[in-house]
Amino acid sequence: MRCPFCGHIDTQVKDSRPAEEHVSIRRRRFCPACGGRFTTYERVQLRDLVVIKSNGRREDFDRDKLERSIRIALQKRPIEPERIDQMISGIVRRLESLGETDISSKQIGEIVMETLARIDTVAYVRFASVYKNFQAADDFDKFVSELRPETAPAEK
């Protein structure tokens, strides 16, 4: 594994342990050239996924990109980092188990929104605002009003 600090090719593993409920392996590494320490994660990848964008462009699925967008939506929310990691791993496993290597970005967005809706409604609205490309405050209003349960008019 190449050192992210100095680029040295030969780094040493100092510690390995299961992570994310035994779904991945966390390795602490050390670079003998610069003395840098860093962590890597190994995960099983069932198949190479390709994302079909809304404009028809194809690109390789990037777990890190998915993780960044979810972490942005959950920023400053009271959700434990372990729970976020579990959620991301669950979404990736669900995508891999669909049986298709080509997955539309729309399908990925819907799965993420469905998952966020169960965990945190604020993060759900944040993600939806980007995913659904809200342009004005009215878009937020309409979306949030659809989330609210129907209430019966108050009797006078």
Secondary structure, DSSP 8 states (H G I E B T S, - for coil): ---TTT--S--EEEEEEEETTTTEEEEEEE-TTT--EEEEEEE---S--EEE-TTS-EEE--HHHHHHHHHHHTTTSS--HHHHHHHHHHHHHHHHTTS-SEEEHHHHHHHHHHHHHHH-HHHHHHHHHHHTT--SHHHHHHHHHHHS--------
